[in-house]
Amino acid sequence: MKITCLLNWQAAPYHAPLYLAQKMGFFEKNGIKVAILEPADPSDVTEVIGTGKSDLGLKAMIHTIAGKAAGFNVTSIGTLLDEPLTGIVHVKSQSGITDFDSLRGKRIGYVGHFGKVIIDELMRSRGFKETDYTAVRVGMRVTESIKAGIIDAGVGLENVQQAELENWVVSRGGDKSDVEMLRIDELADLGCCCFCSILYIGNDKFLEENPEKVKAFMASVREATDYMLANPDAAYQKFIEMKPTLNTADQRSIYDRSMPYFSKDLLNVQRDWNKVTGYCKRLELIKDDFVQNQTNEFIAQQQ
């Protein structure tokens, strides 16, 4: 029976290690078959995995912690992207935003529920009332919503939404410096962007009953990651052979911008988990007695 792996988002170049493990036969070599699935709504991923409708998947650290606190049986088994810069992205000439205070009266887009939690807490900490701004749920269409003028700014990643907007601005004769990010880690005094680190996660029952399959899965994506980092151009060509619709300038930019964030050892980072656990308590997503839902037991330690 195939292992099901649910992505955190529609297929994107930073998912390349999974697709490479499939295309290059690493899953097969390690004795497993894997079905890579895309979510209809990224907000559902922890629930789908936690209730056993998918075995494994990907999700940001903050969602993984909050999902466990909400009763979904998920555990992080490793790291895909380590601390991608995350913030409120906008096009300066279009938005009229110059600093945090100029967000007053603006429409700020977010993907799902926890995006709004982050925005609201950030605004309150800076003296804003909820009537001082409008939070708009736009799902996976942050970039498109900014382009269309539906929102003035949106929560996004440096390697995804910011890259897409920079390409768009340049295509219209502008300069990429017109795109700016107000980094959430700096505004919230977090000291890192680890709350948006993208993790490999699993359903607890599946992890308990299938430890060897999970180890084989992690060994496969580790081998794919090693290949990609050593051969980025060749790896990208293999990736777009599997996902030809992503053979665009925007998607290549996302791939290139994601390179510095790929975890080389795939390990959960204890320092980051401690910081994000504290942040989740501040956001009132978890209680003081929360036990971190992460392990490195399925990753073979390399000398």
Secondary structure per residue as TSV (DSSP state, phi and psi in degrees):
chain	resnum	aa	ss	phi	psi
A	1	M	-	360.0	138.9
A	2	K	-	-73.0	144.1
A	3	I	E	-78.6	132.5
A	4	T	E	-96.9	134.7
A	5	C	E	-128.6	114.2
A	6	L	E	-97.4	120.9
A	7	L	-	-67.8	161.6
A	8	N	S	-83.8	-9.0
A	9	W	S	-160.6	169.8
A	10	Q	S	-57.3	153.0
A	11	A	-	-51.3	132.2
A	12	A	-	-141.5	161.1
A	13	P	G	-59.4	-25.2
A	14	Y	G	-76.2	-2.4
A	15	H	G	-88.9	3.9
A	16	A	H	-50.9	-40.9
A	17	P	H	-55.7	-36.1
A	18	L	H	-67.1	-46.7
A	19	Y	H	-69.0	-35.3
A	20	L	H	-67.1	-39.5
A	21	A	H	-60.6	-33.3
A	22	Q	H	-73.1	-52.7
A	23	K	H	-66.9	-37.8
A	24	M	T	-88.7	3.6
A	25	G	T	79.5	15.8
A	26	F	H	-69.8	-38.5
A	27	F	H	-60.7	-48.1
A	28	E	H	-61.7	-43.1
A	29	K	H	-58.9	-34.2
A	30	N	T	-92.1	10.2
A	31	G	T	82.8	22.9
A	32	I	-	-131.7	157.9
A	33	K	-	-117.5	137.3
A	34	V	E	-130.3	132.5
A	35	A	E	-104.2	119.0
A	36	I	E	-93.9	121.4
A	37	L	E	-116.6	148.3
A	38	E	-	-105.8	141.2
A	39	P	-	-81.7	146.6
A	40	A	S	-71.6	-35.0
A	41	D	S	-138.9	118.2
A	42	P	G	-61.6	-20.9
A	43	S	G	-68.9	-16.5
A	44	D	G	-90.8	-5.4
A	45	V	H	-61.4	-49.1
A	46	T	H	-64.1	-35.2
A	47	E	H	-68.1	-43.4
A	48	V	H	-62.1	-44.6
A	49	I	H	-72.4	-42.8
A	50	G	H	-64.2	-27.5
A	51	T	T	-95.1	7.5
A	52	G	T	82.6	10.5
A	53	K	S	-80.2	-15.4
A	54	S	S	-139.9	148.0
A	55	D	S	-79.7	-50.3
A	56	L	E	-130.6	174.3
A	57	G	E	177.7	-166.1
A	58	L	E	-128.4	142.7
A	59	K	E	-163.1	153.6
A	60	A	E	-66.7	155.2
A	61	M	H	-59.7	-43.9
A	62	I	H	-62.1	-37.4
A	63	H	H	-72.3	-34.4
A	64	T	H	-64.9	-42.6
A	65	I	H	-67.3	-48.2
A	66	A	H	-64.5	-35.0
A	67	G	H	-64.2	-42.0
A	68	K	H	-63.1	-42.9
A	69	A	H	-64.2	-27.4
A	70	A	T	-82.8	-1.4
A	71	G	T	102.8	5.4
A	72	F	-	-89.8	130.1
A	73	N	-	-84.0	78.5
A	74	V	E	-125.3	148.3
A	75	T	E	-138.8	138.8
A	76	S	E	-76.9	132.3
A	77	I	E	-115.1	5.7
A	78	G	E	165.0	177.8
A	79	T	E	-120.5	130.1
A	80	L	E	-91.6	-61.5
A	81	L	E	-112.2	129.6
A	82	D	-	-105.1	108.6
A	83	E	-	57.4	51.7
A	84	P	-	-64.3	134.8
A	85	L	-	-60.6	131.7
A	86	T	E	-132.0	138.9
A	87	G	E	-174.0	-166.7
A	88	I	E	-93.4	109.1
A	89	V	E	-97.1	141.2
A	90	H	E	-156.8	164.8
A	91	V	E	-103.1	112.7
A	92	K	H	-56.1	-45.9
A	93	S	H	-67.4	-20.9
A	94	Q	H	-97.2	-35.4
A	95	S	H	-88.9	-27.9
A	96	G	-	75.2	11.8
A	97	I	-	-88.5	127.6
A	98	T	-	-118.1	-26.4
A	99	D	S	-159.1	-176.6
A	100	F	G	-62.0	-42.3
A	101	D	G	-60.4	-28.1
A	102	S	G	-77.7	2.0
A	103	L	G	-72.8	-11.5
A	104	R	T	-59.5	127.2
A	105	G	T	83.8	1.4
A	106	K	-	-94.3	160.6
A	107	R	E	-98.9	119.9
A	108	I	E	-114.1	119.9
A	109	G	E	-86.5	150.5
A	110	Y	E	-145.3	163.5
A	111	V	S	-81.9	-58.2
A	112	G	S	-141.9	-167.8
A	113	H	H	-51.4	-47.3
A	114	F	H	-71.2	-23.4
A	115	G	H	-62.5	-39.5
A	116	K	H	-70.0	-37.1
A	117	V	H	-58.9	-43.9
A	118	I	H	-65.1	-46.8
A	119	I	H	-59.6	-49.0
A	120	D	H	-62.3	-42.2
A	121	E	H	-67.1	-39.2
A	122	L	H	-63.4	-43.9
A	123	M	H	-65.5	-44.4
A	124	R	H	-60.3	-40.4
A	125	S	H	-65.9	-20.6
A	126	R	T	-104.0	13.9
A	127	G	T	85.6	10.4
A	128	F	-	-83.0	146.6
A	129	K	-	-96.3	160.2
A	130	E	G	-63.2	-22.5
A	131	T	G	-80.6	-5.3
A	132	D	G	-84.9	-9.5
A	133	Y	S	-153.5	167.9
A	134	T	E	-124.0	118.1
A	135	A	E	-89.6	127.9
A	136	V	E	-123.3	121.7
A	137	R	E	-79.2	118.7
A	138	V	-	-121.2	3.0
A	139	G	T	61.4	-136.2
A	140	M	T	-82.6	12.0
A	141	R	-	-111.7	41.7
A	142	V	H	-63.1	-51.5
A	143	T	H	-60.2	-49.1
A	144	E	H	-61.8	-36.4
A	145	S	H	-70.2	-33.8
A	146	I	H	-69.1	-45.0
A	147	K	H	-57.7	-40.9
A	148	A	T	-81.6	-5.9
A	149	G	T	78.1	15.0
A	150	I	S	-72.5	-34.7
A	151	I	-	-129.1	158.4
A	152	D	S	-89.0	-27.4
A	153	A	E	-158.0	165.6
A	154	G	E	-155.5	154.3
A	155	V	E	-73.1	125.0
A	156	G	E	-155.1	177.6
A	157	L	E	-102.4	147.2
A	158	E	I	-60.9	-37.2
A	159	N	I	-86.8	-2.9
A	160	V	I	-123.1	-82.9
A	161	Q	I	-63.1	-39.9
A	162	Q	I	-65.2	-41.5
A	163	A	H	-61.7	-43.6
A	164	E	H	-62.8	-43.8
A	165	L	H	-68.2	-36.8
A	166	E	H	-62.1	-43.5
A	167	N	H	-61.6	-40.5
A	168	W	H	-64.2	-45.4
A	169	V	H	-62.5	-44.4
A	170	V	H	-63.5	-38.5
A	171	S	H	-65.2	-19.8
A	172	R	T	-99.5	12.1
A	173	G	T	90.1	6.2
A	174	G	-	-92.9	-174.3
A	175	D	-	-110.5	141.8
A	176	K	G	-62.9	-18.3
A	177	S	G	-67.3	-9.6
A	178	D	G	-71.8	-15.5
A	179	V	E	-95.4	130.5
A	180	E	E	-133.8	150.6
A	181	M	E	-122.8	128.6
A	182	L	E	-92.1	103.1
A	183	R	E	-69.3	128.2
A	184	I	H	-67.2	-36.8
A	185	D	H	-62.7	-35.1
A	186	E	H	-76.2	-42.4
A	187	L	H	-66.5	-34.7
A	188	A	T	-96.6	5.2
A	189	D	T	56.0	46.4
A	190	L	-	-88.9	-28.9
A	191	G	S	84.6	-5.0
A	192	C	S	-167.9	161.6
A	193	C	S	-97.2	26.3
A	194	C	G	-66.5	-17.4
A	195	F	G	-63.7	-22.6
A	196	C	G	-106.7	14.2
A	197	S	-	-57.7	134.4
A	198	I	E	-91.5	123.6
A	199	L	E	-110.2	151.5
A	200	Y	E	-82.0	125.7
A	201	I	E	-127.1	161.3
A	202	G	E	-142.1	156.7
A	203	N	E	-70.9	130.8
A	204	D	H	-58.1	-42.0
A	205	K	H	-65.3	-41.4
A	206	F	H	-64.0	-41.4
A	207	L	H	-62.5	-42.7
A	208	E	H	-66.5	-38.9
A	209	E	H	-88.1	-15.6
A	210	N	-	-134.3	51.7
A	211	P	H	-60.5	-36.9
A	212	E	H	-69.8	-37.2
A	213	K	H	-65.0	-39.4
A	214	V	H	-67.2	-40.6
A	215	K	H	-62.6	-39.5
A	216	A	H	-65.4	-39.1
A	217	F	H	-62.4	-48.2
A	218	M	H	-66.8	-36.8
A	219	A	H	-63.9	-36.0
A	220	S	H	-68.8	-46.1
A	221	V	H	-72.2	-27.2
A	222	R	H	-65.7	-43.9
A	223	E	H	-64.1	-39.2
A	224	A	H	-66.6	-40.1
A	225	T	H	-63.9	-44.0
A	226	D	H	-58.5	-44.6
A	227	Y	H	-62.9	-45.7
A	228	M	H	-61.3	-44.1
A	229	L	H	-68.5	-31.1
A	230	A	H	-82.7	-26.0
A	231	N	-	-136.5	64.2
A	232	P	H	-60.1	-41.0
A	233	D	H	-68.9	-46.3
A	234	A	H	-63.2	-38.9
A	235	A	H	-64.0	-40.3
A	236	Y	H	-64.6	-39.0
A	237	Q	H	-62.4	-40.5
A	238	K	H	-66.1	-39.1
A	239	F	H	-61.9	-47.2
A	240	I	H	-74.6	-17.2
A	241	E	H	-65.3	-32.6
A	242	M	H	-82.8	-32.2
A	243	K	-	-127.1	70.0
A	244	P	G	-60.8	-25.5
A	245	T	G	-68.6	-13.7
A	246	L	G	-95.8	12.3
A	247	N	-	-84.3	69.4
A	248	T	S	-132.2	165.3
A	249	A	H	-62.1	-40.7
A	250	D	H	-60.3	-46.5
A	251	Q	H	-69.0	-34.1
A	252	R	H	-66.0	-37.4
A	253	S	H	-63.2	-42.3
A	254	I	H	-61.0	-43.3
A	255	Y	H	-59.8	-50.8
A	256	D	H	-63.9	-40.4
A	257	R	H	-72.2	-20.9
A	258	S	H	-80.3	-20.4
A	259	M	G	-51.4	-46.1
A	260	P	G	-66.4	-16.7
A	261	Y	G	-95.4	-14.2
A	262	F	B	-63.4	128.9
A	263	S	-	-69.0	130.1
A	264	K	S	-81.5	-30.3
A	265	D	S	-108.5	-5.8
A	266	L	-	68.5	3.2
A	267	L	-	-74.9	146.4
A	268	N	-	-66.4	136.9
A	269	V	-	-102.2	115.0
A	270	Q	H	-59.6	-42.3
A	271	R	H	-56.3	-44.4
A	272	D	H	-66.3	-41.5
A	273	W	H	-62.3	-38.4
A	274	N	H	-64.3	-42.1
A	275	K	H	-66.4	-43.7
A	276	V	H	-73.5	-33.3
A	277	T	H	-60.2	-43.0
A	278	G	H	-63.8	-40.0
A	279	Y	H	-64.4	-40.7
A	280	C	H	-64.9	-33.9
A	281	K	H	-66.2	-41.0
A	282	R	H	-62.2	-36.7
A	283	L	T	-79.4	-3.3
A	284	E	T	62.9	34.4
A	285	L	S	-89.0	-24.6
A	286	I	S	-137.2	163.5
A	287	K	-	-92.5	168.2
A	288	D	T	-62.3	-27.3
A	289	D	T	-92.2	15.5
A	290	F	-	-59.8	133.7
A	291	V	-	-102.1	123.9
A	292	Q	-	-58.7	133.5
A	293	N	-	-101.2	70.7
A	294	Q	B	-148.0	149.5
A	295	T	-	-152.1	151.2
A	296	N	-	-111.9	15.3
A	297	E	T	-68.7	-17.6
A	298	F	T	-96.0	1.8
A	299	I	S	-105.6	123.0
A	300	A	-	-71.2	128.2
A	301	Q	-	-77.4	126.0
A	302	Q	-	-101.7	142.5
A	303	Q	-	-78.5	360.0
